[in-house]
Amino acid sequence: MVAALADQTGQTKVMATQMLDAILDIIMKTLKKGDQVTLTGFGSFLVRKTNARVGRNPKTGEAINIAAGKRPAFKSGKAFKAYIK
């Protein structure tokens, strides 16, 4: 990804790495605050809450309690979906 970014922008790989790291850092900090990041046409990064539930230990089959939590998610945009088809 860094090499492709450097080629398309005419920047060095070091500069492309810094740009990519900055973008990812912004996305992660925004999600940590509970906000959503939308890249129009591409999609949205968001945090989804999960409910507490009972699961199974795959080794023993024993029931275990899984705590409620949060997980990152991505919802693709209309233009991105059309491009992939």
PDB file of N, CA, C and O in Angstrom, chain B, residues numbered from 101:
ATOM      1  N   MET B 101       0.827  -1.182   0.000  1.00  0.00           N
ATOM      2  CA  MET B 101       0.000   0.000   0.000  1.00  0.00           C
ATOM      3  C   MET B 101       0.872   1.248   0.000  1.00  0.00           C
ATOM      4  O   MET B 101       0.587   2.215  -0.705  1.00  0.00           O
ATOM      5  N   VAL B 102       1.941   1.218   0.799  1.00  0.00           N
ATOM      6  CA  VAL B 102       2.835   2.375   0.861  1.00  0.00           C
ATOM      7  C   VAL B 102       3.464   2.644  -0.502  1.00  0.00           C
ATOM      8  O   VAL B 102       3.536   3.793  -0.937  1.00  0.00           O
ATOM      9  N   ALA B 103       3.914   1.602  -1.169  1.00  0.00           N
ATOM     10  CA  ALA B 103       4.539   1.771  -2.486  1.00  0.00           C
ATOM     11  C   ALA B 103       3.545   2.342  -3.491  1.00  0.00           C
ATOM     12  O   ALA B 103       3.901   3.223  -4.273  1.00  0.00           O
ATOM     13  N   ALA B 104       2.309   1.856  -3.484  1.00  0.00           N
ATOM     14  CA  ALA B 104       1.285   2.365  -4.403  1.00  0.00           C
ATOM     15  C   ALA B 104       0.962   3.820  -4.098  1.00  0.00           C
ATOM     16  O   ALA B 104       0.786   4.618  -5.018  1.00  0.00           O
ATOM     17  N   LEU B 105       0.882   4.175  -2.824  1.00  0.00           N
ATOM     18  CA  LEU B 105       0.614   5.559  -2.425  1.00  0.00           C
ATOM     19  C   LEU B 105       1.755   6.470  -2.863  1.00  0.00           C
ATOM     20  O   LEU B 105       1.517   7.576  -3.349  1.00  0.00           O
ATOM     21  N   ALA B 106       2.985   6.012  -2.693  1.00  0.00           N
ATOM     22  CA  ALA B 106       4.145   6.799  -3.110  1.00  0.00           C
ATOM     23  C   ALA B 106       4.145   7.008  -4.623  1.00  0.00           C
ATOM     24  O   ALA B 106       4.420   8.111  -5.097  1.00  0.00           O
ATOM     25  N   ASP B 107       3.840   5.958  -5.381  1.00  0.00           N
ATOM     26  CA  ASP B 107       3.799   6.061  -6.849  1.00  0.00           C
ATOM     27  C   ASP B 107       2.719   7.027  -7.313  1.00  0.00           C
ATOM     28  O   ASP B 107       2.964   7.858  -8.188  1.00  0.00           O
ATOM     29  N   GLN B 108       1.528   6.926  -6.734  1.00  0.00           N
ATOM     30  CA  GLN B 108       0.417   7.770  -7.187  1.00  0.00           C
ATOM     31  C   GLN B 108       0.554   9.226  -6.781  1.00  0.00           C
ATOM     32  O   GLN B 108       0.034  10.106  -7.467  1.00  0.00           O
ATOM     33  N   THR B 109       1.244   9.500  -5.676  1.00  0.00           N
ATOM     34  CA  THR B 109       1.380  10.883  -5.216  1.00  0.00           C
ATOM     35  C   THR B 109       2.715  11.516  -5.576  1.00  0.00           C
ATOM     36  O   THR B 109       2.898  12.722  -5.416  1.00  0.00           O
ATOM     37  N   GLY B 110       3.654  10.699  -6.065  1.00  0.00           N
ATOM     38  CA  GLY B 110       4.969  11.231  -6.406  1.00  0.00           C
ATOM     39  C   GLY B 110       5.826  11.512  -5.177  1.00  0.00           C
ATOM     40  O   GLY B 110       6.822  12.231  -5.259  1.00  0.00           O
ATOM     41  N   GLN B 111       5.437  10.944  -4.043  1.00  0.00           N
ATOM     42  CA  GLN B 111       6.185  11.136  -2.803  1.00  0.00           C
ATOM     43  C   GLN B 111       7.136   9.970  -2.572  1.00  0.00           C
ATOM     44  O   GLN B 111       7.051   8.937  -3.236  1.00  0.00           O
ATOM     45  N   THR B 112       8.032  10.154  -1.631  1.00  0.00           N
ATOM     46  CA  THR B 112       8.919   9.055  -1.257  1.00  0.00           C
ATOM     47  C   THR B 112       8.127   8.048  -0.426  1.00  0.00           C
ATOM     48  O   THR B 112       7.039   8.351   0.065  1.00  0.00           O
ATOM     49  N   LYS B 113       8.681   6.860  -0.278  1.00  0.00           N
ATOM     50  CA  LYS B 113       8.016   5.847   0.543  1.00  0.00           C
ATOM     51  C   LYS B 113       7.954   6.285   2.009  1.00  0.00           C
ATOM     52  O   LYS B 113       7.001   5.963   2.719  1.00  0.00           O
ATOM     53  N   VAL B 114       8.961   7.009   2.447  1.00  0.00           N
ATOM     54  CA  VAL B 114       8.967   7.515   3.827  1.00  0.00           C
ATOM     55  C   VAL B 114       7.800   8.485   4.021  1.00  0.00           C
ATOM     56  O   VAL B 114       7.074   8.397   5.011  1.00  0.00           O
ATOM     57  N   MET B 115       7.624   9.403   3.080  1.00  0.00           N
ATOM     58  CA  MET B 115       6.528  10.371   3.168  1.00  0.00           C
ATOM     59  C   MET B 115       5.177   9.666   3.053  1.00  0.00           C
ATOM     60  O   MET B 115       4.235  10.014   3.764  1.00  0.00           O
ATOM     61  N   ALA B 116       5.077   8.680   2.166  1.00  0.00           N
ATOM     62  CA  ALA B 116       3.830   7.933   2.009  1.00  0.00           C
ATOM     63  C   ALA B 116       3.498   7.169   3.293  1.00  0.00           C
ATOM     64  O   ALA B 116       2.333   7.090   3.685  1.00  0.00           O
ATOM     65  N   THR B 117       4.502   6.616   3.938  1.00  0.00           N
ATOM     66  CA  THR B 117       4.298   5.918   5.210  1.00  0.00           C
ATOM     67  C   THR B 117       3.768   6.879   6.260  1.00  0.00           C
ATOM     68  O   THR B 117       2.853   6.540   7.011  1.00  0.00           O
ATOM     69  N   GLN B 118       4.338   8.075   6.314  1.00  0.00           N
ATOM     70  CA  GLN B 118       3.882   9.078   7.283  1.00  0.00           C
ATOM     71  C   GLN B 118       2.438   9.489   7.008  1.00  0.00           C
ATOM     72  O   GLN B 118       1.655   9.660   7.942  1.00  0.00           O
ATOM     73  N   MET B 119       2.079   9.649   5.739  1.00  0.00           N
ATOM     74  CA  MET B 119       0.708  10.022   5.387  1.00  0.00           C
ATOM     75  C   MET B 119      -0.267   8.916   5.778  1.00  0.00           C
ATOM     76  O   MET B 119      -1.306   9.184   6.382  1.00  0.00           O
ATOM     77  N   LEU B 120       0.067   7.684   5.436  1.00  0.00           N
ATOM     78  CA  LEU B 120      -0.814   6.558   5.747  1.00  0.00           C
ATOM     79  C   LEU B 120      -0.956   6.388   7.253  1.00  0.00           C
ATOM     80  O   LEU B 120      -2.061   6.167   7.749  1.00  0.00           O
ATOM     81  N   ASP B 121       0.152   6.488   7.986  1.00  0.00           N
ATOM     82  CA  ASP B 121       0.108   6.378   9.445  1.00  0.00           C
ATOM     83  C   ASP B 121      -0.765   7.472  10.052  1.00  0.00           C
ATOM     84  O   ASP B 121      -1.516   7.216  10.993  1.00  0.00           O
ATOM     85  N   ALA B 122      -0.672   8.683   9.521  1.00  0.00           N
ATOM     86  CA  ALA B 122      -1.477   9.797  10.032  1.00  0.00           C
ATOM     87  C   ALA B 122      -2.966   9.557   9.783  1.00  0.00           C
ATOM     88  O   ALA B 122      -3.792   9.810  10.661  1.00  0.00           O
ATOM     89  N   ILE B 123      -3.309   9.072   8.593  1.00  0.00           N
ATOM     90  CA  ILE B 123      -4.719   8.797   8.268  1.00  0.00           C
ATOM     91  C   ILE B 123      -5.275   7.708   9.182  1.00  0.00           C
ATOM     92  O   ILE B 123      -6.372   7.850   9.722  1.00  0.00           O
ATOM     93  N   LEU B 124      -4.525   6.627   9.356  1.00  0.00           N
ATOM     94  CA  LEU B 124      -4.985   5.538  10.216  1.00  0.00           C
ATOM     95  C   LEU B 124      -5.109   5.988  11.671  1.00  0.00           C
ATOM     96  O   LEU B 124      -6.035   5.581  12.372  1.00  0.00           O
ATOM     97  N   ASP B 125      -4.186   6.820  12.120  1.00  0.00           N
ATOM     98  CA  ASP B 125      -4.227   7.352  13.482  1.00  0.00           C
ATOM     99  C   ASP B 125      -5.478   8.209  13.688  1.00  0.00           C
ATOM    100  O   ASP B 125      -6.132   8.115  14.727  1.00  0.00           O
ATOM    101  N   ILE B 126      -5.807   9.036  12.708  1.00  0.00           N
ATOM    102  CA  ILE B 126      -7.003   9.879  12.790  1.00  0.00           C
ATOM    103  C   ILE B 126      -8.257   9.008  12.848  1.00  0.00           C
ATOM    104  O   ILE B 126      -9.156   9.271  13.646  1.00  0.00           O
ATOM    105  N   ILE B 127      -8.322   7.987  12.018  1.00  0.00           N
ATOM    106  CA  ILE B 127      -9.488   7.096  12.020  1.00  0.00           C
ATOM    107  C   ILE B 127      -9.627   6.413  13.377  1.00  0.00           C
ATOM    108  O   ILE B 127     -10.723   6.379  13.936  1.00  0.00           O
ATOM    109  N   MET B 128      -8.539   5.868  13.915  1.00  0.00           N
ATOM    110  CA  MET B 128      -8.602   5.157  15.193  1.00  0.00           C
ATOM    111  C   MET B 128      -8.988   6.088  16.341  1.00  0.00           C
ATOM    112  O   MET B 128      -9.795   5.709  17.189  1.00  0.00           O
ATOM    113  N   LYS B 129      -8.427   7.300  16.384  1.00  0.00           N
ATOM    114  CA  LYS B 129      -8.761   8.242  17.458  1.00  0.00           C
ATOM    115  C   LYS B 129     -10.217   8.680  17.367  1.00  0.00           C
ATOM    116  O   LYS B 129     -10.878   8.850  18.391  1.00  0.00           O
ATOM    117  N   THR B 130     -10.717   8.862  16.156  1.00  0.00           N
ATOM    118  CA  THR B 130     -12.109   9.259  15.973  1.00  0.00           C
ATOM    119  C   THR B 130     -13.045   8.152  16.441  1.00  0.00           C
ATOM    120  O   THR B 130     -14.041   8.424  17.111  1.00  0.00           O
ATOM    121  N   LEU B 131     -12.733   6.908  16.094  1.00  0.00           N
ATOM    122  CA  LEU B 131     -13.561   5.779  16.525  1.00  0.00           C
ATOM    123  C   LEU B 131     -13.501   5.606  18.044  1.00  0.00           C
ATOM    124  O   LEU B 131     -14.513   5.291  18.670  1.00  0.00           O
ATOM    125  N   LYS B 132     -12.334   5.808  18.634  1.00  0.00           N
ATOM    126  CA  LYS B 132     -12.188   5.682  20.085  1.00  0.00           C
ATOM    127  C   LYS B 132     -13.090   6.671  20.810  1.00  0.00           C
ATOM    128  O   LYS B 132     -13.608   6.365  21.883  1.00  0.00           O
ATOM    129  N   LYS B 133     -13.286   7.867  20.228  1.00  0.00           N
ATOM    130  CA  LYS B 133     -14.172   8.876  20.813  1.00  0.00           C
ATOM    131  C   LYS B 133     -15.643   8.494  20.650  1.00  0.00           C
ATOM    132  O   LYS B 133     -16.518   9.099  21.269  1.00  0.00           O
ATOM    133  N   GLY B 134     -15.908   7.496  19.822  1.00  0.00           N
ATOM    134  CA  GLY B 134     -17.286   7.072  19.602  1.00  0.00           C
ATOM    135  C   GLY B 134     -17.911   7.674  18.357  1.00  0.00           C
ATOM    136  O   GLY B 134     -19.097   7.474  18.095  1.00  0.00           O
ATOM    137  N   ASP B 135     -17.121   8.412  17.589  1.00  0.00           N
ATOM    138  CA  ASP B 135     -17.622   9.019  16.358  1.00  0.00           C
ATOM    139  C   ASP B 135     -17.394   8.089  15.174  1.00  0.00           C
ATOM    140  O   ASP B 135     -16.649   7.113  15.263  1.00  0.00           O
ATOM    141  N   GLN B 136     -18.039   8.405  14.083  1.00  0.00           N
ATOM    142  CA  GLN B 136     -17.951   7.625  12.840  1.00  0.00           C
ATOM    143  C   GLN B 136     -17.093   8.396  11.838  1.00  0.00           C
ATOM    144  O   GLN B 136     -17.114   9.627  11.817  1.00  0.00           O
ATOM    145  N   VAL B 137     -16.344   7.677  11.015  1.00  0.00           N
ATOM    146  CA  VAL B 137     -15.545   8.283   9.945  1.00  0.00           C
ATOM    147  C   VAL B 137     -16.165   7.871   8.616  1.00  0.00           C
ATOM    148  O   VAL B 137     -16.257   6.682   8.310  1.00  0.00           O
ATOM    149  N   THR B 138     -16.588   8.852   7.829  1.00  0.00           N
ATOM    150  CA  THR B 138     -17.198   8.572   6.541  1.00  0.00           C
ATOM    151  C   THR B 138     -16.327   9.118   5.429  1.00  0.00           C
ATOM    152  O   THR B 138     -15.973  10.297   5.426  1.00  0.00           O
ATOM    153  N   LEU B 139     -15.983   8.257   4.484  1.00  0.00           N
ATOM    154  CA  LEU B 139     -15.271   8.652   3.276  1.00  0.00           C
ATOM    155  C   LEU B 139     -16.289   8.517   2.145  1.00  0.00           C
ATOM    156  O   LEU B 139     -16.566   7.412   1.678  1.00  0.00           O
ATOM    157  N   THR B 140     -16.834   9.629   1.717  1.00  0.00           N
ATOM    158  CA  THR B 140     -17.938   9.645   0.768  1.00  0.00           C
ATOM    159  C   THR B 140     -17.639   8.783  -0.453  1.00  0.00           C
ATOM    160  O   THR B 140     -16.607   8.932  -1.107  1.00  0.00           O
ATOM    161  N   GLY B 141     -18.569   7.880  -0.741  1.00  0.00           N
ATOM    162  CA  GLY B 141     -18.435   6.974  -1.873  1.00  0.00           C
ATOM    163  C   GLY B 141     -17.664   5.705  -1.544  1.00  0.00           C
ATOM    164  O   GLY B 141     -17.892   4.664  -2.160  1.00  0.00           O
ATOM    165  N   PHE B 142     -16.755   5.782  -0.583  1.00  0.00           N
ATOM    166  CA  PHE B 142     -15.952   4.617  -0.215  1.00  0.00           C
ATOM    167  C   PHE B 142     -16.616   3.819   0.891  1.00  0.00           C
ATOM    168  O   PHE B 142     -16.816   2.612   0.755  1.00  0.00           O
ATOM    169  N   GLY B 143     -16.959   4.487   1.987  1.00  0.00           N
ATOM    170  CA  GLY B 143     -17.607   3.799   3.081  1.00  0.00           C
ATOM    171  C   GLY B 143     -17.415   4.494   4.399  1.00  0.00           C
ATOM    172  O   GLY B 143     -16.868   5.595   4.468  1.00  0.00           O
ATOM    173  N   SER B 144     -17.873   3.836   5.457  1.00  0.00           N
ATOM    174  CA  SER B 144     -17.816   4.403   6.800  1.00  0.00           C
ATOM    175  C   SER B 144     -17.185   3.420   7.771  1.00  0.00           C
ATOM    176  O   SER B 144     -17.461   2.221   7.733  1.00  0.00           O
ATOM    177  N   PHE B 145     -16.339   3.944   8.636  1.00  0.00           N
ATOM    178  CA  PHE B 145     -15.777   3.184   9.745  1.00  0.00           C
ATOM    179  C   PHE B 145     -16.587   3.570  10.972  1.00  0.00           C
ATOM    180  O   PHE B 145     -16.841   4.752  11.206  1.00  0.00           O
ATOM    181  N   LEU B 146     -16.995   2.571  11.758  1.00  0.00           N
ATOM    182  CA  LEU B 146     -17.802   2.851  12.938  1.00  0.00           C
ATOM    183  C   LEU B 146     -17.528   1.819  14.007  1.00  0.00           C
ATOM    184  O   LEU B 146     -16.865   0.812  13.760  1.00  0.00           O
ATOM    185  N   VAL B 147     -18.045   2.078  15.204  1.00  0.00           N
ATOM    186  CA  VAL B 147     -17.899   1.140  16.312  1.00  0.00           C
ATOM    187  C   VAL B 147     -19.276   0.564  16.597  1.00  0.00           C
ATOM    188  O   VAL B 147     -20.246   1.304  16.754  1.00  0.00           O
ATOM    189  N   ARG B 148     -19.358  -0.747  16.662  1.00  0.00           N
ATOM    190  CA  ARG B 148     -20.612  -1.429  16.989  1.00  0.00           C
ATOM    191  C   ARG B 148     -20.499  -2.019  18.384  1.00  0.00           C
ATOM    192  O   ARG B 148     -19.466  -2.573  18.760  1.00  0.00           O
ATOM    193  N   LYS B 149     -21.575  -1.892  19.140  1.00  0.00           N
ATOM    194  CA  LYS B 149     -21.611  -2.469  20.484  1.00  0.00           C
ATOM    195  C   LYS B 149     -22.109  -3.904  20.384  1.00  0.00           C
ATOM    196  O   LYS B 149     -23.021  -4.202  19.612  1.00  0.00           O
ATOM    197  N   THR B 150     -21.505  -4.789  21.170  1.00  0.00           N
ATOM    198  CA  THR B 150     -21.946  -6.179  21.207  1.00  0.00           C
ATOM    199  C   THR B 150     -22.557  -6.459  22.575  1.00  0.00           C
ATOM    200  O   THR B 150     -22.083  -5.942  23.587  1.00  0.00           O
ATOM    201  N   ASN B 151     -23.588  -7.261  22.606  1.00  0.00           N
ATOM    202  CA  ASN B 151     -24.235  -7.636  23.858  1.00  0.00           C
ATOM    203  C   ASN B 151     -23.475  -8.775  24.525  1.00  0.00           C
ATOM    204  O   ASN B 151     -22.753  -9.536  23.880  1.00  0.00           O
ATOM    205  N   ALA B 152     -23.659  -8.865  25.829  1.00  0.00           N
ATOM    206  CA  ALA B 152     -23.099 -10.007  26.559  1.00  0.00           C
ATOM    207  C   ALA B 152     -23.825 -11.263  26.083  1.00  0.00           C
ATOM    208  O   ALA B 152     -25.012 -11.224  25.757  1.00  0.00           O
ATOM    209  N   ARG B 153     -23.100 -12.363  26.048  1.00  0.00           N
ATOM    210  CA  ARG B 153     -23.710 -13.594  25.568  1.00  0.00           C
ATOM    211  C   ARG B 153     -22.961 -14.799  26.134  1.00  0.00           C
ATOM    212  O   ARG B 153     -21.881 -14.674  26.711  1.00  0.00           O
ATOM    213  N   VAL B 154     -23.557 -15.940  25.953  1.00  0.00           N
ATOM    214  CA  VAL B 154     -22.927 -17.188  26.387  1.00  0.00           C
ATOM    215  C   VAL B 154     -22.324 -17.852  25.157  1.00  0.00           C
ATOM    216  O   VAL B 154     -22.991 -18.017  24.136  1.00  0.00           O
ATOM    217  N   GLY B 155     -21.055 -18.230  25.267  1.00  0.00           N
ATOM    218  CA  GLY B 155     -20.374 -18.918  24.182  1.00  0.00           C
ATOM    219  C   GLY B 155     -19.901 -20.283  24.647  1.00  0.00           C
ATOM    220  O   GLY B 155     -20.221 -20.724  25.750  1.00  0.00           O
ATOM    221  N   ARG B 156     -19.150 -20.930  23.809  1.00  0.00           N
ATOM    222  CA  ARG B 156     -18.622 -22.258  24.144  1.00  0.00           C
ATOM    223  C   ARG B 156     -17.108 -22.272  23.946  1.00  0.00           C
ATOM    224  O   ARG B 156     -16.592 -21.738  22.965  1.00  0.00           O
ATOM    225  N   ASN B 157     -16.418 -22.883  24.882  1.00  0.00           N
ATOM    226  CA  ASN B 157     -14.986 -23.110  24.743  1.00  0.00           C
ATOM    227  C   ASN B 157     -14.822 -24.188  23.676  1.00  0.00           C
ATOM    228  O   ASN B 157     -15.326 -25.297  23.854  1.00  0.00           O
ATOM    229  N   PRO B 158     -14.126 -23.894  22.563  1.00  0.00           N
ATOM    230  CA  PRO B 158     -14.023 -24.878  21.489  1.00  0.00           C
ATOM    231  C   PRO B 158     -13.280 -26.163  21.884  1.00  0.00           C
ATOM    232  O   PRO B 158     -13.523 -27.215  21.294  1.00  0.00           O
ATOM    233  N   LYS B 159     -12.391 -26.093  22.859  1.00  0.00           N
ATOM    234  CA  LYS B 159     -11.649 -27.283  23.273  1.00  0.00           C
ATOM    235  C   LYS B 159     -12.479 -28.195  24.159  1.00  0.00           C
ATOM    236  O   LYS B 159     -12.489 -29.414  23.988  1.00  0.00           O
ATOM    237  N   THR B 160     -13.184 -27.576  25.122  1.00  0.00           N
ATOM    238  CA  THR B 160     -13.888 -28.386  26.112  1.00  0.00           C
ATOM    239  C   THR B 160     -15.393 -28.441  25.904  1.00  0.00           C
ATOM    240  O   THR B 160     -16.054 -29.342  26.421  1.00  0.00           O
ATOM    241  N   GLY B 161     -15.939 -27.501  25.162  1.00  0.00           N
ATOM    242  CA  GLY B 161     -17.379 -27.436  24.969  1.00  0.00           C
ATOM    243  C   GLY B 161     -18.089 -26.781  26.142  1.00  0.00           C
ATOM    244  O   GLY B 161     -19.313 -26.653  26.150  1.00  0.00           O
ATOM    245  N   GLU B 162     -17.307 -26.366  27.135  1.00  0.00           N
ATOM    246  CA  GLU B 162     -17.857 -25.733  28.330  1.00  0.00           C
ATOM    247  C   GLU B 162     -18.444 -24.361  27.990  1.00  0.00           C
ATOM    248  O   GLU B 162     -17.875 -23.617  27.191  1.00  0.00           O
ATOM    249  N   ALA B 163     -19.588 -24.032  28.601  1.00  0.00           N
ATOM    250  CA  ALA B 163     -20.219 -22.729  28.400  1.00  0.00           C
ATOM    251  C   ALA B 163     -19.388 -21.654  29.101  1.00  0.00           C
ATOM    252  O   ALA B 163     -18.946 -21.842  30.234  1.00  0.00           O
ATOM    253  N   ILE B 164     -19.182 -20.532  28.419  1.00  0.00           N
ATOM    254  CA  ILE B 164     -18.454 -19.402  29.011  1.00  0.00           C
ATOM    255  C   ILE B 164     -19.249 -18.127  28.767  1.00  0.00           C
ATOM    256  O   ILE B 164     -19.957 -18.003  27.767  1.00  0.00           O
ATOM    257  N   ASN B 165     -19.124 -17.189  29.687  1.00  0.00           N
ATOM    258  CA  ASN B 165     -19.785 -15.900  29.538  1.00  0.00           C
ATOM    259  C   ASN B 165     -18.863 -14.954  28.787  1.00  0.00           C
ATOM    260  O   ASN B 165     -17.694 -14.800  29.140  1.00  0.00           O
ATOM    261  N   ILE B 166     -19.388 -14.330  27.764  1.00  0.00           N
ATOM    262  CA  ILE B 166     -18.641 -13.366  26.973  1.00  0.00           C
ATOM    263  C   ILE B 166     -19.218 -11.990  27.298  1.00  0.00           C
ATOM    264  O   ILE B 166     -20.413 -11.751  27.123  1.00  0.00           O
ATOM    265  N   ALA B 167     -18.370 -11.103  27.766  1.00  0.00           N
ATOM    266  CA  ALA B 167     -18.815  -9.774  28.190  1.00  0.00           C
ATOM    267  C   ALA B 167     -19.238  -8.918  26.999  1.00  0.00           C
ATOM    268  O   ALA B 167     -18.804  -9.135  25.868  1.00  0.00           O
ATOM    269  N   ALA B 168     -20.091  -7.947  27.283  1.00  0.00           N
ATOM    270  CA  ALA B 168     -20.465  -6.962  26.266  1.00  0.00           C
ATOM    271  C   ALA B 168     -19.209  -6.171  25.899  1.00  0.00           C
ATOM    272  O   ALA B 168     -18.281  -6.066  26.700  1.00  0.00           O
ATOM    273  N   GLY B 169     -19.185  -5.629  24.713  1.00  0.00           N
ATOM    274  CA  GLY B 169     -18.014  -4.873  24.296  1.00  0.00           C
ATOM    275  C   GLY B 169     -18.287  -4.034  23.075  1.00  0.00           C
ATOM    276  O   GLY B 169     -19.434  -3.801  22.694  1.00  0.00           O
ATOM    277  N   LYS B 170     -17.217  -3.590  22.477  1.00  0.00           N
ATOM    278  CA  LYS B 170     -17.286  -2.781  21.260  1.00  0.00           C
ATOM    279  C   LYS B 170     -16.352  -3.406  20.240  1.00  0.00           C
ATOM    280  O   LYS B 170     -15.334  -4.002  20.590  1.00  0.00           O
ATOM    281  N   ARG B 171     -16.718  -3.258  18.955  1.00  0.00           N
ATOM    282  CA  ARG B 171     -15.838  -3.774  17.907  1.00  0.00           C
ATOM    283  C   ARG B 171     -15.871  -2.821  16.717  1.00  0.00           C
ATOM    284  O   ARG B 171     -16.911  -2.234  16.417  1.00  0.00           O
ATOM    285  N   PRO B 172     -14.751  -2.667  16.048  1.00  0.00           N
ATOM    286  CA  PRO B 172     -14.734  -1.805  14.866  1.00  0.00           C
ATOM    287  C   PRO B 172     -15.459  -2.484  13.713  1.00  0.00           C
ATOM    288  O   PRO B 172     -15.464  -3.710  13.597  1.00  0.00           O
ATOM    289  N   ALA B 173     -16.068  -1.665  12.866  1.00  0.00           N
ATOM    290  CA  ALA B 173     -16.789  -2.200  11.710  1.00  0.00           C
ATOM    291  C   ALA B 173     -16.595  -1.259  10.529  1.00  0.00           C
ATOM    292  O   ALA B 173     -16.253  -0.088  10.695  1.00  0.00           O
ATOM    293  N   PHE B 174     -16.820  -1.791   9.341  1.00  0.00           N
ATOM    294  CA  PHE B 174     -16.751  -1.000   8.116  1.00  0.00           C
ATOM    295  C   PHE B 174     -17.992  -1.277   7.301  1.00  0.00           C
ATOM    296  O   PHE B 174     -18.366  -2.431   7.094  1.00  0.00           O
ATOM    297  N   LYS B 175     -18.629  -0.217   6.838  1.00  0.00           N
ATOM    298  CA  LYS B 175     -19.801  -0.346   5.970  1.00  0.00           C
ATOM    299  C   LYS B 175     -19.431   0.291   4.639  1.00  0.00           C
ATOM    300  O   LYS B 175     -19.199   1.498   4.565  1.00  0.00           O
ATOM    301  N   SER B 176     -19.378  -0.520   3.587  1.00  0.00           N
ATOM    302  CA  SER B 176     -18.940  -0.004   2.289  1.00  0.00           C
ATOM    303  C   SER B 176     -19.979   0.932   1.682  1.00  0.00           C
ATOM    304  O   SER B 176     -21.184   0.765   1.871  1.00  0.00           O
ATOM    305  N   GLY B 177     -19.476   1.919   0.950  1.00  0.00           N
ATOM    306  CA  GLY B 177     -20.327   2.900   0.304  1.00  0.00           C
ATOM    307  C   GLY B 177     -20.843   2.414  -1.046  1.00  0.00           C
ATOM    308  O   GLY B 177     -20.376   1.413  -1.590  1.00  0.00           O
ATOM    309  N   LYS B 178     -21.806   3.143  -1.562  1.00  0.00           N
ATOM    310  CA  LYS B 178     -22.467   2.772  -2.812  1.00  0.00           C
ATOM    311  C   LYS B 178     -21.482   2.706  -3.987  1.00  0.00           C
ATOM    312  O   LYS B 178     -21.500   1.748  -4.760  1.00  0.00           O
ATOM    313  N   ALA B 179     -20.632   3.715  -4.116  1.00  0.00           N
ATOM    314  CA  ALA B 179     -19.681   3.753  -5.237  1.00  0.00           C
ATOM    315  C   ALA B 179     -18.663   2.621  -5.135  1.00  0.00           C
ATOM    316  O   ALA B 179     -18.281   2.032  -6.146  1.00  0.00           O
ATOM    317  N   PHE B 180     -18.226   2.319  -3.916  1.00  0.00           N
ATOM    318  CA  PHE B 180     -17.257   1.245  -3.698  1.00  0.00           C
ATOM    319  C   PHE B 180     -17.874  -0.098  -4.066  1.00  0.00           C
ATOM    320  O   PHE B 180     -17.230  -0.920  -4.718  1.00  0.00           O
ATOM    321  N   LYS B 181     -19.118  -0.324  -3.651  1.00  0.00           N
ATOM    322  CA  LYS B 181     -19.809  -1.572  -3.985  1.00  0.00           C
ATOM    323  C   LYS B 181     -19.950  -1.724  -5.496  1.00  0.00           C
ATOM    324  O   LYS B 181     -19.746  -2.809  -6.042  1.00  0.00           O
ATOM    325  N   ALA B 182     -20.299  -0.630  -6.164  1.00  0.00           N
ATOM    326  CA  ALA B 182     -20.474  -0.675  -7.627  1.00  0.00           C
ATOM    327  C   ALA B 182     -19.143  -0.938  -8.327  1.00  0.00           C
ATOM    328  O   ALA B 182     -19.109  -1.642  -9.336  1.00  0.00           O
ATOM    329  N   TYR B 183     -18.060  -0.392  -7.814  1.00  0.00           N
ATOM    330  CA  TYR B 183     -16.729  -0.565  -8.406  1.00  0.00           C
ATOM    331  C   TYR B 183     -16.267  -2.024  -8.322  1.00  0.00           C
ATOM    332  O   TYR B 183     -15.651  -2.549  -9.250  1.00  0.00           O
ATOM    333  N   ILE B 184     -16.575  -2.660  -7.201  1.00  0.00           N
ATOM    334  CA  ILE B 184     -16.131  -4.037  -6.963  1.00  0.00           C
ATOM    335  C   ILE B 184     -16.856  -5.020  -7.881  1.00  0.00           C
ATOM    336  O   ILE B 184     -16.277  -6.028  -8.286  1.00  0.00           O
ATOM    337  N   LYS B 185     -18.112  -4.737  -8.211  1.00  0.00           N
ATOM    338  CA  LYS B 185     -18.907  -5.674  -9.026  1.00  0.00           C
ATOM    339  C   LYS B 185     -18.372  -5.839 -10.390  1.00  0.00           C
ATOM    340  O   LYS B 185     -18.932  -6.592 -11.186  1.00  0.00           O
TER     341      LYS B 185
END
